[in-house]
Amino acid sequence: MRLDGKIAVVTGGARGIGAVICEKLAERGAVVYSCDLGAGEFTNPNIKMVNLNVTDREGIAKFVENVKNQ
């Protein structure tokens, strides 16, 4: 299944299963926002690292606004 033109948000995406999910979604064409407190390393330019604490409501609101405006 192709995901061209789609946006995906993966929490805990810097490492482990989350990182694999980010890679697979990006391989299928999605723009992926990998949200985590740690820094991940990805070679796929469709994966964007976001330093985000998912318990921070204000931070989440700002993140959503930034994604909508891109």
Sequence and secondary structure as in RCSB ss.txt:
>XXXX:A:sequence
MRLDGKIAVVTGGARGIGAVICEKLAERGAVVYSCDLGAGEFTNPNIKMVNLNVTDREGIAKFVENVKNQ
>XXXX:A:secstr
   TT EEEEETTTSHHHHHHHHHHHHTT EEEEEESS      TTEEEEE  TT HHHHHHHHHHHHT 
